[in-house]
Amino acid sequence: MKVIVLNCGSSSIKYQLFDMPSAAVLAKGLVDKIGLKGASIKHFRSDDITLKLEGEILDHQAGIEHVLAILTHKEYGSLGTLEELGAVGHRVVHAGEKYNGSVAISKEVIKALEECVDLAPLHNPPNLEGIYAITKLLPEVPQVGVFDTAFHQTMPEKAYLYGIPYSLYEKYKVRRYGFHGSSHRFVSKRAAEMLGKDMKDLKIISCHLGNGASVAAIDAGISVDTSMGMTPVEGLVMGTRCGDVDAGAVLYIADKEETSIPFTNTLLNKHSGMLGLSGVSSDMRDIETAAAQGNTRAKTALDIYHYRIRKYIGAYAAAMNGVDLILFTGGVGENGWETREECCKGLEFMGVEFDVEKNTKLRGKEAVISKPNSRVSVMIVPTNEELVIAQDTFDIVTA
């Protein structure tokens, strides 16, 4: 079965075409700057045939129309006709409390996701645009929604409730939801397979480190806590997001600067984090270079970044009454050997014996980077959220 996975952002569409159940990637690409000047499509086929198009792309439906046309093109495509397409899987960021797993898209599901727009105003609307477009263009093709929040729906109340009046939770569902669920689910399962162990026998701390970053505590294959909250702002210091910050500090800044709610939201989401701290960039490579050249703000930003991750690792080991495995994934987690080393410093008391020499040689490859006698394993596990979406889509459609 041919399954296309769509990840629709505010002005972009990432896509991959899979042949299931083999999970072979037939093609992938990116539609960029939708509705903006300089819109383009970059398409890559598995046999290294590539295509780049530039021109006006007004909305997500137009972008998806272009993608479908490329996928069925005689020279650049991987499908004879659109009838070969068996299903479409969508990444959807926020499903609130409505779903604890992936589901087939229906009118009722669409309505439920529309009701979650207030919880993820930057992410759910474009996710829904992709669903609307496929519903119109390919009405007979089944669709599946795979939610970033679903994996964390197993968190207990003590982990997901905030210390605010309970009535606000009941009325507005103000609580911690967590994100990167597909990634944490994939890498924790893959890590257990690499070790030849059953997930039910492991306490895992999964560190998804990219421009957005989160840590998850996974006990016996179940998410019991995670660093992101009601929105992706909570938790670790990220590329441009502030992470944990005193709510009183936010109110103080808003009062002193006389800022609106939208401005304050932009401040915390777009101008904070490593960018705001370092004054250099949101990209870890740029910050590491600046720190090596003597930039003290860049060095301080890196210290904060690594400290926050170590603190969450320690907290989650306490929450699970131990840890068997710490894993790193995401763009920074997979490629940043300096970050992995710094985050594991001082964890010897937990049973971590880190292999510094082996770690420095590895980028983006599956590997164990702890010493053979380490009581706690440390691993690099490249994530593959698109494969998770394709697998869930295939399983639900064939079922």
Summary of the structure (lengths in Angstrom):
residues: 399
radius of gyration: 21.4
end to end distance: 13.1
largest distance: 61.2
contacts: 1341
relative contact order: 0.11
helix: 43%
strand: 21%
